[in-house]
Amino acid sequence: MSFFEKLFGKRQPALPDIPFGRYTDAFKSDDQVAAWNRSIELFDKGEHLEAYGEFFTYLRDDSLDNVRWKQEGDALNFDIQQGSQRITGIASPEKVLAESKVARADDLNVGFLRRLMEYNYSLRFCRFALSPDNILTLRFDTPGVDASPLKLLHALRELAIHADKQDDLLIDEFSTLHPVDNLPGAEIPETEKAVKYEYLCEQIKSALALMDKADPDPNKFPGGYAYLLLALALRLDYLLRPEGFVMDVLEKIYGIYFTKDERTNQLKIIALRKEFQKVLDRPKEQVLRELYRTRSTFGVNPPANHERVMALIDGELPNMDWHLSQNHLELALAIPQYIVGNALFQNVPPRPDRDLFHLFFQITETKFFHDLGFPTYTTPDGLPDKRPIQQAIRTIVENNRSEYPRLRLDSNQLDFSSMPLFAKSFLEMVRNLTLN
């Protein structure tokens, strides 16, 4: 039974098979952890080939069929999937080699060659290389004596994540580059694409219109609008799971605001607005092409404990109070939305936090989920609906009971009188939950 079936109950009709949030490899099974331990032990004994087999067992997600390998003589040939990229290689006691074909070049344009030479300096284990037939690849190799499971984990993660990100970006920017050996993304239904595209445009236009309304003035009170735009970027990243250009813009928005430079908050908000406008200006058909399913092996974000979630809530949630007192309800709601989006974008919280944060988005973004075919948690007048929300919370607690036997959550403190007040009380509830 899927998480959503557990959350909504067995009697609900079949729910859409739509994933949310970026892929994570933080939740390994007991069998995978045991394979990792065996891999280390075997490598330390000098049994490298057997160690590699256990290592790939640790990486493999059976539900995705994302990692395959086959022994041929004294070597393992392996194939790893990461988004639109395939990483292939060979592992033997003498050497481990892995590569991913990123793009094919019509000619050796100085622009992308310089870009990749500079990019190589930021990589720890891999480097971009060019084959004799002008195939741009990201490569990693190391002598077998140094190919410990830990080194392979870091190296293959770096190779996979950077190859998957750079193929779309380089091809989009340089006309002389073309796709090569890319894995086709699984198509999603046209109705789902339409809902996601409409939501993307409507949410951006709504945020920009609120800025234009200037109540309060963005030049005098930039903080609330910073929350508004950052929350929007993080929310779109989680709910839409875009690839390519749109994903890069959302990441860039986060980076622009938190980069330490001489720009004031007012200037940074203007810069964020320009990035969102780029998404609106992008042809619809190009955006739709970036909405597809992928299979991955490595997650980008590291796991975080509940204390990290608590610190985020404690540091940001009090900033709601002024906006609530001034009746700036949309800006007030943006702050808890930013907190939830940030927690899911930067790290992988424990499962109970993660499940509750997903429920938070289902409640606050009710039209989006309704249009996708999911049950909703609001009353006809748009207020949080107490009974189904509390039932969903109880279901989340029960679903996580086996892993967290001491999990405790007090939903009696929730305020259902308005969406901003509910969001505030919901995060206070999450902050105070007990895991252990």
N, C-alpha and C positions, 0 to 999 in steps of 0.2 A: 504493500500500500504506500502510495506517495505521501510526501509531507503535506500536500494540499488536501488530499483525501482525509488524512488524519486530522487536519486542522478544521475542515468544514463538516466532516462526518460522513459516514458510509451512505446515508440516504440521499445525499446530494447527487444530481446528475453528473455525468463525466465532465471533469474540468479540463480546460485547455492545457495542452502540454507546452507551456511557455516558461523557459528559464529566465531568472532575473539575477542581476549582479554578475560580476566577473567570476570566471572559473577560479576555484581555489583547490589546492592540493593539501590544505592544512589538516583535513580530517582523514587520517589514514586508518585502515582497519587493523585489527590485531594481527591478522595474517601478514599484512604488508610490513608492519613494524617488526615482526619476527623475521621476515625475509631480509630486512635491512640489517638486523643484528647478525644473521648468518652470513651476509655478504661481507661484513667487516671481519668476522672471525676467519672466513675462508681466505680473504685477501692477506690477512696477517700470517696465515699459514703458507702462503705462496701458491695457493690454489686459485689462480686468477680467473680462469675460464668459468669455474663454478661460482666464483664471487660475482662475476658479471651477470650470470644468469639470475642469481638472487637479487641483484641490484635492479634489473629490469622488472622482476616480479614486484619489487617494492614500488616502482614507478607506475606500473600498469593499473588502470582503472577498468575492471572487467565490464562495467556498464557502458563504457565508451569505446572499448577496443582501440585504445589510443597508442599502445606500445606493442610491437611485435619483434621477435628475434628468432633466429634459427642458427644452429651450430653447423658449420661446414669445416671439417677438419679440425684444426686447432684454433679456430676463430669463431666468433659470433657476429653474424650480420644482423643489424638492428634497424628498425624504422620507428620513428617517434613523430606523433602529430602534435602540432601547436597552432591552433587557428587555421590560417590558410597555408601554413608551411609544413613541409615534410622534412624531418632531419634524418638522414641516413648515415650509416657508418659501419665500422668494423672494429671489433674489440678482440685482441689477442694478448697472450702473455708478453709479447714484444712491444706492442703499440696499440693505442686507441686513437681512432680518427673519426671525426664526425663533421658533416657539412650540411648546409641548407642553401639551395639555389634561390637567390633573391630576385634577380632580374636578368634579362638579356639586353645587351647594349648594341644599338645600331652603329654607333661610333663612340670613340672615347672622349666624351665631353669633359672639358676641364672642370666644369662646375661640380658634377657629381663625383669626379675623382678626388677633387680637393675635399669635398664634404666627407668622403669615406676615409681618407687619410687622417683627417682631424678626428673623426669618430673612433678610429682605431685606438687613439690615445685614452679614450674613456673606457675601453674594454679591458678586463683583467685576464681573461682566458682565451678569447677568440680574436679573430681579425678578419676584416674583409679582404677578399682576394679576387683576382680576375683570371679566368681560365684562358687558354689560347684561342678559344672560339667566342671570347667576349661574354662569358657567363659570369655574372657577379655572384659570388658565394660568400657565406660566412662560415669560417672553418675553425676547427679546434683539433689539435693533436698533442699527444703526450706519450713518452715512453711508458711501457707497461709497468715498470718498477715504480713510477710515480702516479699511476692511475688508480688511486684509492677510491673507494665508493664516495667519500666525502668530496674529493676533488671533482669526480665525474658529476656529482649532483650539482655543484656550483657551476661547473663549466657548461653542462648541457642546458641548465636553466638559463644561463646568460645567452647562449647561442639561440635557443628556441624563442625566448621572449623578444630579443632584438631583431631576429630575422622576421618574426611575425609582424612586428610593428613597422619595420623599415620598408618592407616590400611595397605596401600600399602608398606610403608617403613618398618614396623615391619615384615610383612610377607616376604618381599624380603630379609631381613637381617637374620631372624631366621627361620631355617628349621623346627623347632618344632611348628611353628604357621601356621594356615590355615584360609582361608576366612570363614566367617559365616554371614549369613543374609545380605550379600552385595547386593545392588541394581545393576542389570546388566546395564552397560553403553550402550547407543544406538549405534549400529554399524554404521560406516561411510563407504561409498563406497570404494571398493578396489582401484579404480583409484585415489581417494582423498588421501588415505593412501600412495600410491606409490609416488604421487607428494610431499607430505609432508616429507616422509622419504628421498627421493632424495635431496630435498632442505636442510634438516637438515644436511646430510652428506656433501653435496657440499659446503655449507656455512662454516662449521667448517674446512674442508680441505683447502678451499681457504684462510681463515684467518691464519691458521697455515703455509701455504706456503708463505704468505706475510711476516710473521715473519722470516721464514727461509731465505728469500731473503735479509733481513737485510739492507734495504735501506729506511730509515736510520737505524743505528745499534740500536737494542732494548736495549742494555746495556747502551748506551749513551743517547738515547732519548726514555725512556720508556713510556712517557705520551701518545703519539699517539697510541701505541699498547694497553695501558690500555683502551682507548676509543674504539678501535677496538673490543676487546674481550667483554667488557661490553655491547657495542651496539649489538653485536651478541647475547649474552645471552638474553637481553631484547627483541630483535626482534623475536627470536625464541619463547619466551614465549608468545608474543602477536599473532603471526601469526599461530603457530601450536597448541597452547593450550594443551600441553602434560600433562599427569597425571603421578603419581608414581615417578619412578626413575629419569626420564629425568627432570620432573618439579623440583624435589628436587635438582638436580645438578645445574640447572639454578639459583635457589634461593641461593644455596651455593656459586656460583661464585660471585654473587653480594655481599654476606656477607663477603667472604674472602677479597675482595678488600677494603671494607669500615670498616672492623674491625681495631680498633686502636691497633697495636702491634708493635713489634720491627722489623718486616720485611720491607725491602726496597721495592720500587715500582718494581724493577727488580725481586726480589724474589716473589712478589705477582703475577707478570705476569707469571712466571714459574708455580706457583700453579694453576692459572686459566687455563693454557694450559693443565695441567695434568687432570683437571676436564673435559675439553672438550674431551680429549682423552678417558676418561672413557665412554663417550657416543658413540664414534666411535667404541670402543671395545665391546660394549654391543651387544649381538646377535640380528640380525634384527627382528626375530619373537617376541622377548621380547619388543622391541621398538614399533613395530606395535600394540601390545596388549595394549599399553598405549595411543593409539590414538582412542578416542571414545567420544561420546557426553554424557553430564550429565545434570541433573536438580539440581539447587541449590536454596537456600533461602537467604543465607547470603553472602555478598561480603566481600572480605578480606581487600580491600583498602578503606580508608576514602575519602570523597569528598574534593575537593580543589577548591579555587576560581581562577579567571584569574590572579590575582596578583601573585599567586604561580607559574603559568606558566611563567609569565613575568620574575620573579626572576631567574628561572632556565635558561631561554634563555640568560638573561643578564650575568649570571655567567659563562656560558659555551661556548656560541657561539664565542666570540672573540678568543678562542683558535684555531679556524680554520685558522687564518690569517697566522701563520708561515708555516703551512703545505701547504697552497695554494701558498705562495711565493716560497717555495722549490719544488713545483710541486709534492708533495706527495698526489695525488688526492684521493686515497683510504682511507688514514688516515684522510684527510680533511673531506671526506663525512661521516666518522664514527662519527664525533662529532655531527652534527645535528641528525643523526640516534640515537645516545645515548640520546640526549635530548628528542626526541619524545618517545623513549622506556621507559626512566625513568619517564616521565610524566604519561604514561599509566600504569606503573608497580607499582609506589609508591602511586599514588592517583587516584581519579576519577575526571578529569577536567570537566568544564562545557561542555554541549553538543556541542556548536560550536567548541571549541578547540578539543574535542574528534573526531568529524566528520572530521575536517581538518587534524588531525594527521593520521587518517585512510587513507585519501586521499594521504597524504605524502608517506605512505608505498606503496600504489598502484602505485604511480609514480616511486618511487625508486626501488621497487622490482617487476618490470613489468613482468618478465618471470614467476615468481611464480604465480602471479594472472592470467596471461594468461593461464598457464597450468591447473589452477583450473576452467577455463571457464569464467572469468570476462573480461570485456573490459579493454583495456590498454590505457595509456596516454603518450606513447613515439612514436617518429618517427622511421622509419626503421633503422636509424643510431644510435638509442639509446638516442637521446636527448629528453628533455621534450617537449611535443606537446602543443603549446600555446592555440589553440582554444578549444579543449576539456577540458583542465585543467581550463581555465577561466570559461567555462560553468559549470563545476562541482562545482567550488567555488561559483558561483552565485546561483546554486541550493541549496547548503548548507546554504547560507545566507537566502534564501527564506523559507527553511524548518524550520529554527529556528526563523523566524520573529515573530510568535505568542507569543513565550515565551520571546524573547528579541526584543521588538519593535524598540529599538534604535541601533540594531546591525549594525555596519559599518565595511567594510573591503575593503582595497585598494589593488587590485591585479595588478595595473599598474606598481608597483615597481619590479615585478618578473623578474628575469634574466634567459632567456632560452638558453643561450649560452653553458652551460655545466651542468652536473648533480650536481656537488658540489656547483657551484655558484647559481644554482636554489634552492638547498636545503637551502643555507644560506639566500637567499632573501625570501624564503617561510616562514622560521621561523621568520624573521624580520617582515613579514606581519602579522603573527599570533600574535607576541608580541604586535603589535600596533593596533590590532582590538579593537573596542569599543563595549562593551556589554550593558552598561547602560548609 
